[in-house]
Amino acid sequence: IGQKMKEKMLEDLCAVPPRKEEYMSSVGIAILFDRAGGKLTEKMSEEIAGVEIHNLRHKEIIDEIRQEWDKWDVLEKESNDDRLQFDSFYHGFMAPYFGCYRCIDTKYALQALDMDADGYVDWNEFLVYIKWALHQYPKTETADEVMTIAFEKGLIPAMRDEKLKASQQGKVKFAESR
């Protein structure tokens, strides 16, 4: 996987325009690992969730996204459990980036997010992409901007990797939605 990570860094640098990413922090390495074909683990997401945010505005953005998360969480049967069912996560966060609720790309994105493969999106799993977006693009000012970066530059490339892995293995595997 180390060689694939190196290849992904070179691919980023040679892209037109070049994709300038940070690969030195735990968040940057985790996303690079995922983009290179590795699968982020629950332990990795817990470590990243524990990374301290020092920028006050970034803390406010995370709090704003968390408030939206909590609005969807309380609507579920098992509320306030730090995880959302696929339906809630889609309607609360994914819909602007994935136009079809049950399309294959949407399912691959859920699979990329669902690091512990329990069929839910845990807050810590989602927080990986939020913190990555904030770390990668520190001048981001709004929660909407962070969400766009997290989905378009983090989750959608991870979804493509899930798709590629499945096609190389000759199978499609999805976490069940509940």
GUVEXGU-191975 format. One line per 4 residues: their letters; for each residue x negated, y, z of N, C-alpha, C. Coordinates in nm, 4 decimals, decimal comma. Each point is the difference from the previous one (the first is absolute). Example, Ala and Ser with C-alpha at 12.3 -4.5 7.8 and 13.67 -1.06 7.14 Angstrom:
2
as = -1,3190/-0,5690/0,7800/0,0890/0,1190/0,0000/-0,0900/0,1200/0,0000; 0,0350/0,1050/-0,0720/-0,0820/0,1190/0,0060/0,0770/0,1090/0,0730
// end
This chain:
178
igqk = -0,0827/-0,1185/0,0000/0,0827/0,1185/0,0000/-0,0881/0,1263/0,0000; -0,1196/-0,0113/0,0582/-0,0905/0,1146/0,0027/-0,0349/0,0483/-0,1402; -0,0240/-0,0940/-0,0916/-0,0310/0,0363/-0,1387/0,1194/0,0688/-0,0660; 0,1184/-0,0497/0,0269/0,1207/0,0607/-0,0575/0,0223/0,1402/0,0558
mkek = -0,0340/0,0202/0,1280/0,0119/0,1339/0,0585/-0,0971/0,0959/-0,0690; -0,1207/-0,0463/-0,0248/-0,0991/0,0817/-0,0700/0,0491/0,0338/-0,1409; 0,0552/-0,0988/-0,0695/0,0532/0,0226/-0,1341/0,1136/0,1020/0,0018; 0,0844/-0,0065/0,1016/0,1121/0,0936/0,0118/-0,0526/0,1426/0,0220
mled = -0,1071/0,0149/0,0804/-0,0598/0,1324/0,0205/-0,0553/0,0545/-0,1309; -0,0695/-0,0850/-0,0764/-0,0545/0,0443/-0,1283/0,1117/0,0338/-0,0987; 0,1059/-0,0788/0,0010/0,1165/0,0277/-0,0851/0,0592/0,1370/0,0339; 0,0103/0,0289/0,1288/0,0520/0,1299/0,0434/-0,0875/0,1142/-0,0496
lcav = -0,1300/-0,0178/0,0114/-0,0926/0,1063/-0,0407/-0,0017/0,0219/-0,1503; 0,0228/-0,1077/-0,0770/-0,0046/0,0090/-0,1467/0,1351/0,0345/-0,0622; 0,1036/0,0049/0,0801/0,1335/0,0321/-0,0517/0,0014/0,1424/-0,0539; 0,0915/0,0258/-0,0928/0,0156/0,1346/-0,0538/0,1389/0,0487/0,0375
pprk = 0,0146/0,1007/0,0849/-0,1080/0,0622/0,0773/-0,0460/-0,0946/0,1106; -0,1213/0,0215/0,0524/-0,0508/-0,0877/0,1061/0,0918/0,0000/0,1225; 0,0188/-0,1162/0,0567/0,0790/-0,0119/0,1224/-0,0977/0,0073/0,1165; -0,0002/0,1104/0,0691/-0,0939/0,0209/0,1106/0,0655/-0,0467/0,1289
eeym = -0,0497/-0,1093/0,0514/0,0543/-0,0587/0,1217/-0,1090/-0,0071/0,1061; 0,0414/-0,0108/0,1222/-0,0906/-0,0121/0,1136/0,0020/-0,1464/0,0437; -0,1175/-0,0597/0,0108/-0,0090/-0,1417/0,0334/-0,0766/-0,0267/0,1297; -0,0261/0,1019/0,0804/-0,0853/-0,0182/0,1171/0,0766/-0,0210/0,1300
ssvg = 0,1236/0,0428/0,0081/0,0776/-0,0160/0,1225/0,0707/-0,1351/0,0000; 0,0516/-0,0398/0,1147/0,0738/-0,1263/0,0075/0,1232/0,0045/-0,0889; 0,0646/0,1152/-0,0093/0,1178/0,0147/-0,0858/-0,0411/-0,0122/-0,1464; -0,1053/0,0701/-0,0404/-0,0476/-0,0048/-0,1383/-0,0446/-0,1393/-0,0407
iail = -0,0721/-0,0677/0,0878/-0,0463/-0,1356/-0,0292/0,1183/-0,0958/-0,0114; 0,0979/0,0158/0,0864/0,1170/-0,0894/-0,0030/0,0761/0,0140/-0,1317; 0,0206/0,1223/-0,0454/0,0723/0,0198/-0,1261/-0,0836/-0,0504/-0,1173; -0,1311/0,0230/0,0026/-0,0875/-0,0535/-0,1044/0,0064/-0,1527/-0,0001
fdra = -0,0051/-0,0604/0,1155/0,0097/-0,1457/0,0134/0,1294/-0,0499/-0,0641; 0,1093/0,0678/0,0301/0,1299/-0,0380/-0,0560/0,0006/0,0171/-0,1516; -0,0502/0,1129/-0,0484/-0,0019/0,0264/-0,1444/-0,0909/-0,0964/-0,0748; -0,1011/-0,0553/0,0681/-0,0922/-0,0925/-0,0638/0,0518/-0,1439/0,0012
ggkl = 0,1189/-0,0197/0,0526/0,0584/-0,1333/-0,0027/0,0114/-0,0663/0,1349; -0,0532/0,0633/0,1042/0,0163/-0,0544/0,1347/0,1403/0,0286/0,0508; 0,0379/-0,0675/0,1026/0,1326/0,0206/0,0595/-0,0207/0,0588/0,1380; 0,0527/0,1223/0,0201/-0,0101/0,0622/0,1311/0,0695/-0,0882/0,1028
tekm = -0,0634/-0,0145/0,1124/0,0551/-0,0853/0,1048/0,0699/0,0834/0,1060; 0,0760/-0,0670/0,0823/0,0676/0,0670/0,1105/-0,1036/0,0648/0,0928; -0,1106/-0,0683/0,0228/-0,1059/0,0534/0,0863/-0,0582/0,1295/-0,0588; -0,0196/0,0014/-0,1320/-0,0496/0,1214/-0,0651/0,0982/0,1150/0,0187
seei = 0,1283/-0,0284/-0,0185/0,0991/0,1073/0,0145/0,0048/0,0510/0,1432; -0,0182/-0,0887/0,0974/-0,0029/0,0421/0,1406/-0,1209/0,0884/0,0276; -0,1149/-0,0367/-0,0564/-0,1213/0,0806/0,0180/0,0182/0,1396/-0,0593; 0,0565/0,0062/-0,1197/0,0203/0,1285/-0,0661/0,1039/0,0824/0,0749
agve = 0,1033/-0,0653/0,0492/0,1017/0,0720/0,0781/-0,0626/0,0647/0,1230; -0,1043/-0,0629/0,0522/-0,0673/0,0531/0,1181/-0,0985/0,1114/-0,0288; -0,0283/0,0264/-0,1271/-0,0929/0,1080/-0,0358/0,0614/0,1325/0,0424; -0,0753/0,0748/0,0765/0,0472/0,1293/0,0536/0,0071/0,1052/-0,1101
ihnl = 0,1084/0,0734/-0,0014/0,0168/0,1134/-0,0917/-0,0270/0,1270/0,0802; -0,0955/0,0791/-0,0466/-0,0394/0,1206/0,0735/0,0648/0,1266/-0,0561; 0,0388/-0,0032/-0,1250/0,0596/0,1162/-0,0643/0,1447/0,0150/0,0482; 0,0311/0,1131/0,0604/0,1338/0,0232/0,0553/0,1081/-0,0094/-0,1070
rhke = -0,0235/0,0575/-0,1162/0,0996/-0,0057/-0,1075/0,0224/-0,1443/-0,0441; -0,1046/-0,0786/-0,0068/0,0135/-0,1408/-0,0374/0,0843/-0,0759/0,1028; -0,0202/0,0312/0,1275/0,0819/-0,0622/0,1050/0,1473/0,0365/-0,0191; 0,0257/0,1258/-0,0335/0,1377/0,0451/-0,0227/0,0620/-0,0723/-0,1189
iide = -0,0784/-0,0201/-0,1052/0,0494/-0,0702/-0,1191/0,0350/-0,1446/0,0358; -0,0880/-0,0659/0,0739/0,0280/-0,1380/0,0418/0,1254/-0,0037/0,0860; 0,0133/0,0957/0,0906/0,1204/0,0065/0,0849/0,1260/0,0204/-0,0840; -0,0091/0,0839/-0,1023/0,1153/0,0256/-0,0868/0,0405/-0,1283/-0,0756
irqe = -0,0993/-0,0713/-0,0517/0,0288/-0,1258/-0,0701/0,0554/-0,1024/0,0981; -0,0543/-0,0020/0,1210/0,0492/-0,0932/0,1012/0,1451/0,0310/0,0382; 0,0354/0,1263/0,0069/0,1391/0,0363/0,0301/0,0943/-0,0541/-0,1073; -0,0421/0,0098/-0,1249/0,0813/-0,0561/-0,1092/0,0084/-0,1525/0,0136
wdkw = -0,1124/-0,0614/0,0338/-0,0042/-0,1452/0,0239/0,1017/-0,0379/0,1080; -0,0025/0,0735/0,1102/0,0890/-0,0306/0,1126/0,1476/0,0143/-0,0372; 0,0318/0,0943/-0,0892/0,1391/0,0153/-0,0452/0,0496/-0,1274/-0,0674; -0,0870/-0,0631/-0,0767/0,0382/-0,1243/-0,0676/-0,0033/-0,1181/0,0968
dvle = -0,0932/0,0027/0,0925/-0,0148/-0,1109/0,0946/0,1223/-0,0148/0,0906; 0,0574/0,1103/0,0440/0,1151/-0,0097/0,0914/0,1255/-0,0525/-0,0699; 0,0014/0,0021/-0,1323/0,1145/-0,0515/-0,0745/-0,0003/-0,1523/-0,0110; -0,1131/-0,0607/0,0325/-0,0131/-0,1444/-0,0144/0,0486/-0,0739/0,1236
kesn = 0,0298/-0,1267/-0,0200/0,0476/-0,0854/0,1094/-0,1013/-0,0030/0,1148; -0,1257/-0,0217/-0,0343/-0,1086/0,0016/0,1000/-0,0696/0,1353/-0,0111; 0,0504/0,0985/0,0695/-0,0547/0,1349/-0,0142/-0,1155/0,0239/0,0971; -0,0781/0,1036/-0,0317/-0,1151/0,0409/0,0818/-0,1003/-0,1129/0,0211
ddrl = -0,0231/-0,0784/-0,1054/-0,0947/-0,1114/0,0097/-0,1266/0,0218/-0,0834; -0,0201/0,1247/-0,0446/-0,1180/0,0376/-0,0796/-0,0088/-0,0724/-0,1331; 0,1127/-0,0451/-0,0521/0,0004/-0,0608/-0,1322/0,1346/0,0271/-0,0671; -0,0056/0,0050/-0,1335/0,1206/0,0232/-0,0777/0,0252/-0,1172/-0,0940
qfds = 0,1258/-0,0307/-0,0177/0,0370/-0,0957/-0,1019/-0,0303/0,0623/-0,1358; -0,0173/-0,0839/-0,0993/-0,0314/0,0466/-0,1337/0,1018/0,1026/-0,0486; 0,1283/-0,0272/0,0206/0,1046/0,0916/-0,0465/-0,0186/0,1394/0,0593; -0,0210/0,0060/0,1293/-0,0177/0,1296/0,0669/-0,1253/0,0704/-0,0498
fyhg = -0,1094/-0,0738/-0,0114/-0,1243/0,0618/-0,0452/0,0136/0,0520/-0,1424; 0,0654/-0,0774/-0,0843/0,0188/0,0444/-0,1380/0,0782/0,1316/-0,0034; 0,1139/0,0024/0,0641/0,0848/0,1191/-0,0047/-0,0634/0,1194/0,0720; -0,0734/-0,0253/0,1066/-0,0615/0,1085/0,0752/-0,1267/0,0555/-0,0618
fmap = -0,0762/-0,0851/-0,0714/-0,1323/0,0435/-0,0441/-0,0358/-0,0341/-0,1447; 0,0389/-0,1159/-0,0487/-0,0472/-0,0457/-0,1310/0,0788/0,0519/-0,1189; 0,1260/0,0297/0,0175/0,0883/0,0313/-0,1128/-0,0545/0,1073/-0,0954; -0,0645/0,1076/0,0496/-0,0513/0,0992/-0,0952/-0,1122/-0,0521/-0,0901
yfgc = -0,0629/-0,1103/0,0385/-0,1163/-0,0508/-0,0732/0,0304/-0,1287/-0,0756; 0,1067/-0,0675/0,0368/0,0402/-0,1251/-0,0630/0,1489/0,0116/-0,0321; 0,0312/0,0177/-0,1281/0,1361/0,0299/-0,0412/0,0982/-0,1144/0,0121; -0,0484/-0,1191/0,0197/0,0883/-0,1161/0,0037/-0,0191/-0,0748/0,1315
yrci = 0,1081/-0,0184/0,0691/-0,0013/-0,0600/0,1324/-0,0512/-0,1442/0,0021; 0,0396/-0,0799/-0,0943/-0,0369/-0,1424/-0,0012/-0,0951/-0,0377/-0,1136; -0,0644/0,0988/-0,0622/-0,0922/-0,0276/-0,1098/-0,1273/-0,0666/0,0514; -0,0682/-0,0654/-0,0896/-0,1201/-0,0750/0,0369/-0,1086/0,0917/0,0570
dtky = -0,0184/0,1197/-0,0568/-0,1033/0,0906/0,0522/0,0307/0,0415/0,1433; 0,1264/0,0203/0,0297/0,0399/0,0360/0,1360/-0,0321/-0,1141/0,0954; 0,0231/-0,1214/-0,0433/-0,0295/-0,1163/0,0840/-0,1502/-0,0169/0,0207; -0,0784/0,0262/-0,1036/-0,1454/-0,0063/0,0159/-0,0493/0,1078/0,0970
alqa = 0,0599/0,1175/-0,0055/-0,0391/0,1072/0,0927/0,0314/-0,0405/0,1437; 0,1153/-0,0601/0,0208/0,0341/-0,0477/0,1341/-0,1004/-0,1056/0,0446; -0,0366/-0,0888/-0,0897/-0,0970/-0,1039/0,0323/-0,1346/0,0612/0,0387; -0,0408/0,1062/-0,0698/-0,1259/0,0674/0,0327/0,0076/0,0642/0,1381
ldmd = 0,1158/0,0535/0,0354/0,0185/0,0639/0,1308/0,0126/-0,1006/0,1136; 0,0625/-0,1107/-0,0253/0,0331/-0,0985/0,1030/-0,1221/-0,0863/0,0319; -0,0943/0,0570/0,0742/-0,1287/-0,0642/0,0251/0,0112/-0,1285/0,0804; 0,0979/-0,0078/0,0875/0,0154/-0,1216/0,0801/0,1024/-0,0962/-0,0604
adgy = 0,0509/0,0325/-0,1184/0,0911/-0,0857/-0,0766/0,1210/-0,0464/0,0813; 0,0575/0,0936/0,0781/0,1176/-0,0364/0,0799/0,1304/0,0483/-0,0627; -0,0093/0,0598/-0,1197/0,1198/0,0460/-0,0685/0,0471/0,1375/0,0425; -0,0774/0,0674/0,0813/0,0311/0,1347/0,0472/-0,1185/0,0907/-0,0295
vdwn = 0,0247/0,1302/0,0021/-0,1086/0,0970/-0,0050/-0,0161/0,0525/0,1415; -0,1128/-0,0294/0,0606/-0,0299/0,0485/0,1347/-0,0532/0,1427/-0,0105; 0,0226/0,0782/0,1041/-0,0503/0,1376/0,0030/-0,1507/0,0023/-0,0223; -0,0751/-0,0874/0,0664/-0,1458/-0,0009/-0,0158/-0,0415/-0,0339/-0,1424
eflv = 0,0766/-0,0844/-0,0691/-0,0314/-0,0338/-0,1388/0,0167/0,1233/-0,0894; 0,1050/0,0747/0,0234/0,0262/0,1211/-0,0765/-0,0986/0,1103/0,0380; -0,0335/0,0071/0,1281/-0,0912/0,1017/0,0505/-0,1384/-0,0100/-0,0651; -0,0408/-0,1181/-0,0425/-0,1272/-0,0164/-0,0709/-0,0044/0,0943/-0,1200
yikw = 0,1059/-0,0010/-0,0792/0,0035/0,0818/-0,1213/0,0161/0,1483/0,0317; 0,0728/0,0310/0,1053/0,0169/0,1407/0,0403/-0,1342/0,0567/0,0464; -0,0681/-0,0734/0,0883/-0,1297/0,0484/0,0497/-0,1025/0,0065/-0,1123; 0,0055/-0,0971/-0,0895/-0,0920/0,0029/-0,1125/0,0223/0,1267/-0,0830
alhq = 0,1255/0,0314/-0,0297/0,0311/0,1192/-0,0798/-0,0503/0,1259/0,0697; 0,0209/0,0093/0,1298/-0,0448/0,1178/0,0753/-0,1528/0,0079/0,0053; -0,0625/-0,1143/0,0157/-0,1461/-0,0034/0,0076/-0,0615/0,0322/-0,1363; 0,0598/-0,0546/-0,1041/-0,0524/0,0165/-0,1348/0,0241/0,1410/-0,0543
ypkt = 0,1120/0,0576/0,0371/0,0397/0,1317/-0,0496/0,0321/0,0899/0,1196; -0,1032/0,0441/0,0718/0,0197/0,0708/0,1269/0,0701/0,1355/-0,0119; 0,0064/0,0572/-0,1178/0,0649/0,1304/-0,0155/0,1496/-0,0129/-0,0267; 0,0505/-0,1205/0,0066/0,1421/-0,0239/-0,0199/0,0786/0,0711/0,1095
etad = 0,1058/0,0699/-0,0390/0,0735/0,0855/0,0936/0,1369/-0,0512/0,0418; 0,0612/-0,0868/-0,0804/0,1372/-0,0404/0,0314/0,0147/-0,1518/0,0029; 0,1034/-0,0449/0,0677/0,0300/-0,1434/0,0053/0,0327/-0,0523/-0,1397; 0,0685/0,0799/-0,0808/0,0324/-0,0423/-0,1366/-0,1268/-0,0233/-0,0828
evmt = -0,0970/0,0898/0,0151/-0,1270/-0,0178/-0,0715/-0,0703/-0,1273/0,0458; -0,0005/-0,0237/0,1292/-0,0642/-0,1198/0,0544/0,0684/-0,1253/-0,0538; 0,1328/0,0020/-0,0040/0,0731/-0,1161/-0,0504/-0,0323/-0,0246/-0,1472; -0,0068/0,1063/-0,0781/-0,0328/-0,0152/-0,1423/-0,1387/-0,0607/-0,0167
iafe = -0,0963/0,0487/0,0750/-0,1362/-0,0540/-0,0072/-0,0018/-0,1450/0,0479; 0,0640/-0,0270/0,1130/0,0012/-0,1360/0,0559/0,0586/-0,0996/-0,0994; 0,1079/0,0386/-0,0666/0,0624/-0,0915/-0,0952/-0,0738/-0,0036/-0,1332; -0,0262/0,1164/-0,0588/-0,0553/0,0023/-0,1349/-0,1472/-0,0380/-0,0080
kgli = -0,0762/0,0311/0,1034/-0,1433/-0,0284/-0,0047/-0,0418/-0,1135/0,0924; 0,0894/-0,0421/0,0880/-0,0309/-0,1092/0,0922/0,0837/-0,1238/-0,0248; 0,1291/0,0125/0,0194/0,0873/-0,1165/-0,0069/0,0210/-0,0518/-0,1420; 0,0210/0,0872/-0,0962/0,0233/-0,0474/-0,1371/-0,1229/-0,0727/-0,0547
pamr = -0,1234/0,0509/0,0190/-0,1156/-0,0810/-0,0400/-0,0080/-0,1329/0,0760; 0,0359/-0,0017/0,1276/0,0006/-0,1257/0,0765/0,1050/-0,0950/-0,0558; 0,1129/0,0536/-0,0420/0,1055/-0,0805/-0,0611/-0,0500/-0,0630/-0,1289; -0,0736/0,0770/-0,0787/-0,0558/-0,0541/-0,1246/-0,0965/-0,1144/0,0298
dekl = -0,0773/0,0124/0,1082/-0,0908/-0,1077/0,0389/0,0774/-0,1255/0,0383; 0,1099/0,0149/0,0701/0,0845/-0,1148/0,0359/0,0524/-0,0674/-0,1265; 0,0397/0,0809/-0,0964/0,0517/-0,0505/-0,1270/-0,1089/-0,0778/-0,0746; -0,1193/0,0566/-0,0036/-0,1122/-0,0632/-0,0681/-0,0363/-0,1322/0,0667
kasq = -0,0073/0,0002/0,1345/-0,0312/-0,1236/0,0721/0,1021/-0,1087/-0,0310; 0,1274/0,0373/-0,0018/0,1059/-0,0971/-0,0270/-0,0117/-0,0554/-0,1416; -0,0322/0,0869/-0,0971/-0,0102/-0,0480/-0,1384/-0,1223/-0,0896/-0,0170; -0,1085/0,0284/0,0720/-0,1191/-0,0836/-0,0077/0,0246/-0,1366/0,0634
qgkv = 0,0844/-0,0023/0,1012/0,0324/-0,1259/0,0671/0,1160/-0,0718/-0,0691; 0,0618/0,0678/-0,0963/0,1101/-0,0593/-0,0739/0,1280/-0,0132/0,0798; 0,0157/0,0849/0,1000/0,1220/-0,0085/0,0798/0,0389/0,1370/0,0520; 0,1238/0,0100/0,0401/0,0525/0,1218/0,0602/0,0456/-0,0369/0,1391
kfae = -0,0490/0,0730/0,1001/0,0352/-0,0278/0,1385/0,0461/0,1293/0,0633; 0,1172/-0,0011/0,0580/0,0511/0,1190/0,0664/0,0388/-0,0336/0,1421; -0,0211/0,0963/0,0868/0,0539/-0,0119/0,1347/0,1509/0,0138/-0,0112; 0,0716/-0,0775/0,0763/0,1455/0,0095/-0,0032/0,0438/0,1312/0,0608
sr = 0,1003/0,0612/-0,0614/0,0589/0,1173/0,0651/0,1177/-0,0482/0,0811; 0,0214/0,0688/0,1097/0,1054/-0,0442/0,0916/0,1110/0,0992/0,0013
// end
